[in-house]
Amino acid sequence: MMLKSCLFPSLAVELVELIARYVDADTLMELRLVCRDLQKKTFNQFARRCFSSIKTDLSEESLGRIDALSHHEALRPYVHGLAFMLQNGVGRGLVWDRHPWGPLSAPMEVEAIKRLRDNLVNHLTNCRSFFIFCRYPEGHPDMSRVTITDAVAVFFALVVDSRLPVSSFHLIYANQQSRTLMMDMRRLPKLLYRQPKFRIVWSNLQKLSLEQYLTLDNFGFLLELVLSAPNLKTLLLNLGSHDLAAEFMHELAEAATFSQLQELALFRTAVRAPDLHMLIDGFRGTMQALTLYHVSLAPDDSWAAILKDLSHDFLALQRVSLYYLWNSTPATQLISFPGLHKAPLICETPVQRLQMFYSENPKSPAVLGVEYSGSKMSQFLGLLQKTAICT
């Protein structure tokens, strides 16, 4: 293999790093086995690729690996994210006490969790992004079992106890097809968001993703997670296309004060047009990116009016992604842009990009989605408004 040439180890570090950036993971590992010089010269790419995000299922084994990594002085600065994932059960090998009414009673008294807290505070000082993934329904298991919702409770106990300045949080209860799932709210402490320590921690948050099937049980908890983060720059919501999601968006529009929000993404969510108008109007001067995917309006609402609003005075807007916009809840009337591909306005250039997504009907392909970035944003959105029809 060319990479094993005797001349390769003598290349400058910058050239070796450039090559390592473009090889696959297996080739990178082979490259590192050639000699100690190449091992040193590829360390930066290796550490970035393999240790930027680490995982735990709160088992004794996985927490032990994190503990060992946190004491590796060369690797630990590369850790920027920690993911809580449900694999072969949660919390194996540790003893957990639980209140009779549901939540774990003292997660911070578990020695392995104390070490995780101390490592995040003292050693993994760049790890400030957290991900919690649940890929299949928890069901309603016996309370003797520890589940991924218990891991959510442990996460909040950990960051509140340490006052960790969390910058990014992603709570993803969804399968691979983005079908949203539900938390087991019995397992979470009540009124967590009213604790002063929680508000201090959450005020640091800049990026928040919530993918969760909205219910009456989790409505208040999820809403407060958003409203307690006034300094958000990115907000992603996937709540389910039903009336309760529309009520959530109404409460959010009424109460939110995001002075710095730059990116809003709504996935598989219902919203009334007046609430969407009110919400985006609140960050008219800062919004740089907007994504609407499988978003449903009420039957009497109009996407054309929203597109018209977006085409005026959103001077910071640089990118829009619009797919499968529905004009009713439940979703039955789909918006398409049949004349868009013939419009002469948009010419692709190095600083301007347009991508169109068509229906699968070969006889009458319709434009059902668009991605656009460029300097003609207001004209483009005005064009969408004129070409939009309900099918």
RAMO-V180082 format. One line per field, one symbol per residue. ss: DSSP state (a for helix, b for strand, c for the rest). phi: phi as a letter, one per 20 degrees, with the letter a starting at -180 (. if undefined). burial: I if it has 9 or more other ideal C-beta (glycine too) atoms within 8 Angstrom, else O. Layout:
# RAMO-V180082
ss = ???
phi = ???
burial = ???
This chain:
# RAMO-V180082
ss = caaacccaaaccaaaaaaaaaaccaaaaaaaacccaaaaaacaaaaaaaaacbbbbcccaaaaaaaaaaacccccaaaccbbbbbccccccccccccbcccccbccaaacaaaaaaaaaaaaccccccbbbbbbcccccccccccccaaaaaaaaaaaaaaacccccbbbbbbbcccccbccccaaaccccaaacaaaaaaaccccbbbbbcccccccaaaaaaaaaccccccbbbbbbbccaaaaaaaaaaaaacccccccbbbbbbbbccaaaaaaaaacccccccbbbbbbbbccccccaaaaaaaaccccccccbbbbbbbbcccccccbbbbccaaaccccccbccbbbbbbbccccccccbbbbbbbcccaaaaaaaaaaabbbc
phi = .gfegfeffeffgffffffffdefffffffffefaffffffdggfffffdcfcdcbdmegffffffffffeeffeffefdccdecedendmfndddecfgepfgebffefgffgffgffffddefeecdcccdcdbgfmcfgffeecfffffffgffffffelfffdbccdddbefemffddfeffedfflgfefgfffffffefdccccdbffcffegffffffffecfdgdcccccdnebfffffgffffffdfcdecfdbccdclcebegfffgfffffcgedfdbcccclddefgeecfgfffffffdmefefdbccccleddacffcdeeccfeffefefedfcgdbcccdddfefffcfdfdbbccbredfffffffggfefced
burial = OOIOOOOIIOOOOOOIIOIIOOIOOOIIOIIIOIOOOIIOIIIOIIIIIOIIIIIIIIIIOIIIIIIOIIOOOOIIOIIIIIIIOIOOIIIIOIOIOIOOOIIIOOIIOIOIIIIIIIIIIOIIOOIIIIIIIIOOOIOOOOOOOIIIIIIIIIIIIIIIIIIIOIIIIIIIIIOOOIOIIIIIIOIIOOOIIOIOIIIOIIIIIIIIIIIIIIOOOIIOIIIIIIIIIOIIIIIIIIIIIIOIIIIIIIIIIOOIOIOIIIIIIIIIIIIIIOIIIIIIOIIIOIIIIIIIIIIIIIOOIOIOIIIIIIIOOIOIIOIIIIIIIIIIIOIOIIIIIOOIOOIOOIOOOOOIOIOIIOOOOOOOOIIIIIIIOIOIIIIIIIIIIOIIOOO
